[in-house]
Amino acid sequence: MKNAVLLTGASGGIGTAFAEEFAKAGQNLILIARSTEKLADLKQRLESTYSIQAETISADLSDPAAIEQIVQFTTDRGIAIDVLVNNAGFGDFGPFADCSWEKQNEMVQVNITALIHLTRCYLKPMIERGNGKILNVASTAAFQPGPLMSVYYASKAFVLSFSEALSVELKGTGVTVTVLCPGPTKTGFEAKAELGDSGLFKNLRVAAPQDVAAFGVDRLRRGKVIAVPGFLNRLIVFVSKLSPRAVVRNFVYYLQK
């Protein structure tokens, strides 16, 4: 394997759907997640179905040492990363004052620090080769503050801002950055974020991960900067930009409550 797509959060949800999309196109994969067993099953299925090569790395991105592990793996094998997909991320539900500090800290590490660290590690080689693509997964949450999920919404706002800024810096380099901003998606995210009492997944249409991944990969290949799948999601983003901030933050609160 000389070239590959590096994909974090590959063991389920949108991540697995991303893996399917790239494998269909004949692209080799480096699959990263915490679950060794799920990664092994995914690797076997993709290789047998699509005749591609896949490598797996069991890593917890809340541990800063995981990034060094990933970079060392690709460096030792001389694998050039053509596409970097920063998909790993999670949320948490509840008033900030009552939330576990450990979980909030891990969320910042996974949703922000690991994302920018991996981008930093693989961006320069892409620029030197004159080609490459980066897909960062944010959320429609990036466009407004999120009472009861304050750190998660803020982390996705960071991803959106960071990706937009990079897209300008990289003009003329042959490298593009796309930020995918899905709404509620059936991925298991809601269980990890303890969203059982939230109205978010009850009040809004929940998308299929396969549809979100296909949309994101299509926009990535087109070199689009911001990708918001679904008409309703795009409408919500548009309205939130035009509405007073006090209205938006209180609306999100009542929607989730």
C-alpha positions in Angstrom: 0.0 0.0 0.0 1.6 3.3 -1.2 -1.4 5.6 -0.9 -4.5 5.6 1.4 -7.4 7.3 2.9 -6.9 7.8 6.7 -10.2 7.7 8.5 -10.8 8.2 12.2 -13.9 7.0 14.0 -14.2 4.2 11.5 -15.9 1.5 13.6 -19.5 2.6 13.3 -22.0 5.2 12.1 -20.9 7.7 9.5 -17.3 6.4 9.8 -18.2 3.0 8.6 -20.3 4.6 5.8 -17.3 6.7 4.8 -15.2 3.6 4.6 -17.7 2.0 2.3 -17.8 5.0 0.0 -14.0 5.2 -0.4 -13.7 1.4 -0.8 -16.3 1.4 -3.6 -14.0 3.9 -5.4 -11.1 1.5 -5.1 -9.2 3.6 -2.5 -7.1 1.8 0.1 -7.9 2.6 3.8 -6.3 3.1 7.1 -9.1 2.6 9.6 -8.8 4.1 13.1 -11.0 3.5 16.1 -10.9 2.2 19.6 -12.6 -1.2 19.0 -10.1 -3.7 17.7 -12.8 -6.3 17.0 -15.0 -4.0 15.0 -12.1 -2.7 12.9 -11.0 -6.3 12.1 -14.5 -7.2 10.9 -14.7 -4.0 8.8 -11.3 -4.6 7.3 -12.2 -8.2 6.3 -15.5 -7.1 4.8 -14.1 -4.2 2.8 -11.1 -6.2 1.4 -13.3 -9.1 0.4 -16.1 -7.0 -1.1 -14.1 -4.3 -2.9 -10.6 -5.8 -3.4 -8.9 -3.0 -1.7 -6.2 -3.0 1.0 -7.1 -1.9 4.5 -5.0 -1.4 7.6 -6.3 -0.9 11.1 -5.0 1.0 14.1 -6.7 0.6 17.4 -6.2 4.0 19.1 -8.0 6.2 21.6 -7.8 9.7 20.3 -8.5 11.1 23.8 -4.9 10.0 24.5 -2.5 12.5 23.0 0.0 9.7 22.4 -2.4 8.2 19.9 -1.5 10.7 17.2 2.2 9.8 17.4 1.2 6.1 17.1 -0.8 6.8 14.0 1.9 8.9 12.3 4.6 6.4 13.2 2.5 3.6 11.6 2.1 5.4 8.3 5.7 6.7 8.3 7.2 3.2 9.0 5.3 1.8 6.0 5.9 4.7 3.7 2.2 5.3 3.1 1.2 8.6 1.6 -2.1 9.9 2.9 -4.1 11.2 -0.1 -7.3 11.9 1.9 -7.5 12.6 5.7 -11.0 12.2 7.2 -11.3 13.6 10.7 -14.5 11.9 11.6 -14.0 10.8 15.3 -16.0 12.8 17.8 -18.6 12.6 20.6 -20.9 14.8 22.7 -22.4 15.0 26.1 -25.8 16.2 27.3 -26.7 18.1 30.4 -25.9 21.4 32.2 -22.2 22.2 32.1 -22.0 22.6 35.8 -23.2 19.0 36.4 -21.2 17.3 33.6 -18.2 15.2 34.2 -15.0 17.2 33.8 -13.1 14.2 32.5 -15.7 13.6 29.7 -15.6 17.3 28.7 -11.8 17.3 28.6 -11.8 14.1 26.5 -14.3 15.7 24.2 -12.0 18.7 23.5 -9.1 16.3 23.0 -11.0 14.1 20.4 -13.2 16.8 18.7 -10.5 19.5 18.5 -7.0 18.6 19.5 -6.7 15.3 17.7 -8.3 16.8 14.6 -5.9 19.7 14.3 -2.9 17.5 15.3 -3.6 15.0 12.6 -4.2 17.8 10.1 -0.9 19.4 11.0 1.0 16.1 10.6 -0.4 15.2 7.1 -1.0 18.6 5.6 2.6 19.5 4.8 3.3 16.3 2.9 0.1 17.0 0.9 1.3 20.5 0.1 4.7 19.2 -0.9 3.1 16.7 -3.3 0.7 19.3 -4.7 -2.4 17.3 -4.0 -4.6 16.0 -1.1 -7.9 16.3 0.5 -9.1 16.8 4.1 -12.6 16.2 5.3 -13.4 17.5 8.8 -16.7 16.4 10.3 -18.4 19.2 12.2 -22.2 19.5 12.6 -25.1 21.9 12.1 -24.3 22.5 15.8 -21.3 24.6 14.6 -23.6 27.4 13.5 -25.2 28.2 16.9 -24.5 28.0 20.6 -25.9 24.8 22.3 -27.2 25.1 25.8 -27.2 21.6 27.5 -24.4 20.6 25.1 -22.2 23.7 25.4 -18.8 22.1 24.9 -19.9 19.9 22.0 -21.5 22.8 20.1 -18.4 24.9 20.8 -16.1 22.2 19.6 -17.9 21.9 16.3 -17.9 25.7 15.9 -14.1 25.4 16.2 -14.0 22.7 13.5 -16.0 24.9 11.1 -13.9 28.0 11.7 -10.6 26.1 11.5 -11.6 24.4 8.2 -12.8 27.6 6.6 -9.6 29.4 7.5 -7.5 26.5 6.1 -9.4 26.5 2.9 -8.2 30.1 2.2 -4.7 29.4 3.2 -4.5 26.4 0.9 -5.7 28.1 -2.3 -3.3 27.3 -5.2 -1.6 24.4 -3.3 -3.6 21.6 -4.8 -5.0 20.7 -1.4 -8.6 21.2 -0.4 -10.5 21.2 2.9 -14.1 20.4 3.3 -16.1 20.6 6.5 -19.2 18.4 6.7 -22.0 19.6 8.9 -24.7 17.0 9.3 -27.8 17.3 11.5 -29.0 14.5 13.7 -27.8 11.2 12.3 -28.5 7.6 13.3 -25.1 6.6 14.5 -25.1 5.7 18.1 -23.9 9.3 18.9 -27.1 9.9 20.9 -26.4 7.0 23.2 -22.8 8.0 24.0 -23.9 11.6 24.5 -26.7 10.4 26.9 -29.3 12.2 24.8 -32.1 10.0 26.0 -33.9 12.9 27.6 -33.1 15.4 24.8 -35.6 16.6 22.3 -32.9 16.9 19.6 -33.4 13.4 18.1 -37.2 13.5 18.7 -37.9 16.9 17.1 -35.7 16.8 14.0 -35.5 14.4 11.1 -32.7 11.8 11.7 -30.6 11.0 8.7 -29.1 7.7 7.6 -25.3 7.6 8.0 -24.9 6.2 4.4 -26.7 9.3 3.0 -24.5 11.7 5.0 -21.3 9.9 4.1 -22.2 9.8 0.4 -23.0 13.6 0.4 -19.8 14.4 2.3 -17.6 12.4 -0.1 -19.2 13.9 -3.1 -18.6 17.5 -1.8 -15.1 16.5 -0.9 -14.4 15.4 -4.4 -15.8 18.6 -5.8 -13.6 20.7 -3.5 -16.6 22.3 -1.7 -15.7 24.1 1.6 -18.9 23.8 3.6 -21.2 20.8 3.1 -24.6 20.7 4.9 -26.6 17.6 3.9 -30.4 17.9 3.8 -32.7 20.8 2.8 -34.1 21.2 6.4 -30.6 21.4 7.8 -29.6 24.0 5.3 -32.8 25.9 6.1 -32.0 25.8 9.9 -28.5 27.1 9.2 -29.7 29.9 7.0 -32.4 31.0 9.5 -30.0 30.8 12.4 -27.6 33.2 10.6 -30.4 35.8 10.1 -32.0 35.5 13.6 -30.9 37.5 16.7 -28.4 35.5 18.8 -30.7 35.6 21.9 -33.5 34.0 19.8 -31.1 31.3 18.5 -29.6 30.2 21.8 -33.0 30.1 23.5 -34.5 28.1 20.6 -31.7 25.5 20.8 -32.3 25.2 24.5 -36.0 24.6 24.2 -35.4 22.2 21.3 -33.0 20.1 23.3 -34.9 20.4 26.5 
